[in-house]
Amino acid sequence: MTPGQPDRTKVGDAGRAVLVDLLRRISQQDDQALQRLYGLTCAKLNGVILAIVRHHAMAEEVLQDTYMNVWRQASTYDAGLSSPMTWLAVIARNRAIDRLRSERSRTRPFEPLDDIDVADDATPVLDQMMAGQDAAHLRACLGCLEADQQRAIRAAFLDGLTYDELARRESVPLSTMKSRIRRGLLRLRACMDGT
């Protein structure tokens, strides 16, 4: 660190403390705290959402929905489990994916049953790990996966693609893609748990 430059660790810790305090106040229904949280985090969360929905007007709607969820769920935030930004980003990402799936079902209501993405028990694993662990640890564990598993998990859980879309993109059967993601999530969970 050169003289005159801020210590980024201290700045980061101070910023985290501010966000933790705002979430605590929001859990007590403090609407000014929500406004301040919005001002501090909306640009980053909008970027997360826009990367998934790829439509500005839809991203704005999802962003508002995200903060409504934050208002309702702030009491569930645990600073001991995740950073405030990780927790907020998981909510934003989930809202964006929900919106895409909702749009898909409205525009293609009569798809054949084989083309419908059916959730399985492995799907919520990445959400739980992102909410409960530091993002750096998650990135390190993702880096330990085979390249095809890493690509599939990132695309499914961070970009919001369905198993069917991934299978078509990778030119593999749907069952192969589901197995690839399931095996990758199991390895990811083992890495995150330190086993």
Backbone torsions as a table, in degrees:
resi	resn	phi	psi	omega
1	MET	NA	129.5	178.8
2	THR	-91.0	154.4	-179.8
3	PRO	-57.9	141.5	178.1
4	GLY	89.7	-12.4	178.2
5	GLN	-94.5	143.1	179.3
6	PRO	-71.6	148.6	173.1
7	ASP	-75.6	110.0	-174.0
8	ARG	-63.1	-29.7	178.1
9	THR	-64.1	-45.7	-179.5
10	LYS	-66.8	-40.6	177.9
11	VAL	-62.0	-43.5	179.3
12	GLY	-63.4	-43.4	178.9
13	ASP	-64.0	-40.0	179.1
14	ALA	-65.7	-42.0	178.6
15	GLY	-63.8	-39.9	178.4
16	ARG	-63.5	-43.1	180.0
17	ALA	-61.2	-39.0	178.8
18	VAL	-63.2	-46.2	-179.0
19	LEU	-65.5	-40.1	177.3
20	VAL	-60.6	-44.3	179.5
21	ASP	-64.2	-40.8	178.7
22	LEU	-62.6	-42.1	178.5
23	LEU	-64.9	-37.5	176.1
24	ARG	-61.9	-43.7	179.7
25	ARG	-67.7	-37.0	177.7
26	ILE	-64.2	-36.8	178.5
27	SER	-63.3	-18.5	176.7
28	GLN	-99.9	17.8	175.6
29	GLN	66.9	36.7	177.4
30	ASP	-88.6	101.3	-176.3
31	ASP	-69.6	-25.6	176.1
32	GLN	-68.0	-35.0	176.4
33	ALA	-64.5	-38.3	177.5
34	LEU	-64.4	-42.1	178.0
35	GLN	-61.4	-41.9	179.9
36	ARG	-67.5	-42.6	177.7
37	LEU	-59.4	-43.4	178.5
38	TYR	-57.5	-48.0	-179.2
39	GLY	-60.7	-35.4	-177.4
40	LEU	-82.2	-25.0	-170.2
41	THR	-121.8	-10.3	-171.2
42	CYS	-63.1	-35.3	-178.4
43	ALA	-63.5	-45.6	-179.4
44	LYS	-66.3	-45.5	-178.8
45	LEU	-66.5	-36.1	176.7
46	ASN	-62.5	-37.2	176.8
47	GLY	-63.5	-41.4	177.5
48	VAL	-60.8	-46.8	-177.0
49	ILE	-67.5	-46.0	-177.2
50	LEU	-62.7	-34.0	177.5
51	ALA	-63.3	-25.8	-178.7
52	ILE	-92.8	-49.8	-174.1
53	VAL	-85.6	-24.9	176.2
54	ARG	55.7	34.9	178.5
55	HIS	-150.2	119.3	-171.4
56	HIS	-60.7	-46.4	-178.1
57	ALA	-64.5	-41.8	178.6
58	MET	-65.5	-39.4	179.3
59	ALA	-61.1	-39.7	178.5
60	GLU	-63.8	-41.2	178.0
61	GLU	-64.6	-43.2	180.0
62	VAL	-66.1	-36.7	178.4
63	LEU	-61.2	-44.7	177.7
64	GLN	-62.7	-41.3	178.2
65	ASP	-63.4	-36.6	178.1
66	THR	-60.1	-46.7	-178.3
67	TYR	-70.7	-27.4	173.0
68	MET	-65.8	-39.7	176.9
69	ASN	-66.5	-39.2	176.9
70	VAL	-59.9	-43.8	179.1
71	TRP	-57.1	-43.2	-177.7
72	ARG	-77.8	-30.3	-171.1
73	GLN	-106.7	2.1	-174.6
74	ALA	-55.5	-32.3	-179.0
75	SER	-68.6	-15.2	179.7
76	THR	-88.8	-8.8	-178.7
77	TYR	-69.7	133.7	178.7
78	ASP	-125.1	110.0	-177.8
79	ALA	-62.5	-20.6	178.3
80	GLY	-76.2	-16.4	-177.7
81	LEU	-98.8	-34.6	-177.6
82	SER	-157.1	162.5	175.3
83	SER	-72.9	155.9	179.3
84	PRO	-59.9	-39.8	-178.3
85	MET	-67.9	-36.1	176.5
86	THR	-63.2	-45.3	-179.7
87	TRP	-61.8	-45.6	179.4
88	LEU	-64.8	-41.2	-178.8
89	ALA	-65.3	-35.8	177.5
90	VAL	-64.5	-42.5	177.6
91	ILE	-61.9	-46.6	-179.2
92	ALA	-61.2	-45.1	-179.8
93	ARG	-62.1	-44.7	179.8
94	ASN	-64.0	-40.9	178.8
95	ARG	-64.1	-39.9	-179.8
96	ALA	-65.0	-43.9	179.3
97	ILE	-66.2	-41.5	176.3
98	ASP	-58.2	-41.5	-179.1
99	ARG	-65.8	-42.0	177.9
100	LEU	-62.0	-42.9	179.8
101	ARG	-65.8	-37.9	177.6
102	SER	-64.1	-44.7	178.3
103	GLU	-62.2	-40.9	-179.5
104	ARG	-62.8	-42.4	-178.7
105	SER	-69.9	-28.3	177.5
106	ARG	-75.0	-37.0	-176.7
107	THR	-84.9	-22.4	179.6
108	ARG	-133.5	65.5	-173.9
109	PRO	-71.2	-19.1	-174.4
110	PHE	-114.8	39.5	177.0
111	GLU	-66.3	150.9	173.9
112	PRO	-62.1	151.5	-176.3
113	LEU	-58.6	-36.1	-179.4
114	ASP	-63.0	-23.2	-175.7
115	ASP	-92.1	-1.9	-178.8
116	ILE	-87.8	132.0	179.8
117	ASP	-77.3	114.0	-178.8
118	VAL	-97.9	126.3	179.6
119	ALA	-68.5	148.4	174.6
120	ASP	-127.7	177.8	-176.3
121	ASP	-63.3	-22.8	-176.5
122	ALA	-80.3	-20.2	-172.9
123	THR	-55.8	-45.8	-176.3
124	PRO	-76.7	-1.5	-173.9
125	VAL	-61.3	-47.5	-177.6
126	LEU	-64.0	-40.2	176.9
127	ASP	-56.9	-45.4	-178.9
128	GLN	-63.7	-41.7	-178.6
129	MET	-68.6	-40.1	179.3
130	MET	-65.8	-36.6	-179.8
131	ALA	-75.5	-26.9	-172.9
132	GLY	-106.0	-1.4	-177.6
133	GLN	-136.6	161.9	176.2
134	ASP	-68.6	145.0	-178.1
135	ALA	-62.4	-34.5	-178.7
136	ALA	-63.8	-40.5	178.9
137	HIS	-65.8	-40.2	178.1
138	LEU	-62.5	-45.4	178.9
139	ARG	-60.6	-41.4	179.2
140	ALA	-62.5	-42.6	179.6
141	CYS	-68.4	-37.9	175.9
142	LEU	-59.9	-38.2	180.0
143	GLY	-65.3	-18.2	179.5
144	CYS	-84.3	-10.7	-178.5
145	LEU	-79.0	160.1	171.8
146	GLU	-62.1	150.9	-174.2
147	ALA	-56.5	-42.1	-177.9
148	ASP	-68.8	-35.8	177.1
149	GLN	-68.1	-43.7	-179.7
150	GLN	-60.5	-46.5	178.8
151	ARG	-59.3	-46.7	-176.5
152	ALA	-65.1	-44.5	-178.9
153	ILE	-66.2	-44.0	178.1
154	ARG	-60.7	-44.4	-177.7
155	ALA	-67.9	-39.5	-177.7
156	ALA	-73.0	-45.6	-170.6
157	PHE	-98.9	-24.2	179.7
158	LEU	-102.6	-30.8	179.8
159	ASP	-101.3	-10.9	174.9
160	GLY	82.2	16.9	178.3
161	LEU	-76.0	148.4	178.3
162	THR	-84.2	165.1	176.7
163	TYR	-57.4	-42.4	-178.6
164	ASP	-62.5	-45.3	178.5
165	GLU	-61.5	-40.4	178.4
166	LEU	-65.8	-42.7	-179.9
167	ALA	-61.2	-42.8	177.8
168	ARG	-65.5	-42.2	-178.6
169	ARG	-63.8	-37.2	-178.1
170	GLU	-92.5	-2.3	-179.4
171	SER	56.5	48.4	176.2
172	VAL	-129.1	159.3	176.6
173	PRO	-63.3	152.7	179.8
174	LEU	-57.1	-42.1	-179.6
175	SER	-63.3	-34.5	177.5
176	THR	-65.8	-43.0	-179.4
177	MET	-64.8	-42.8	178.7
178	LYS	-62.2	-41.9	178.5
179	SER	-65.3	-41.6	179.2
180	ARG	-59.3	-45.9	-179.2
181	ILE	-68.8	-42.0	-179.9
182	ARG	-61.3	-46.3	178.7
183	ARG	-63.1	-40.8	178.6
184	GLY	-63.5	-40.9	179.1
185	LEU	-66.3	-36.4	177.2
186	LEU	-64.9	-43.2	177.0
187	ARG	-65.4	-38.8	179.7
188	LEU	-64.1	-43.9	179.2
189	ARG	-62.0	-43.1	179.3
190	ALA	-61.1	-42.0	178.9
191	CYS	-64.5	-44.8	-178.7
192	MET	-64.8	-34.1	178.9
193	ASP	-81.0	-10.3	179.4
194	GLY	79.5	23.2	-179.5
195	THR	-104.9	NA	NA
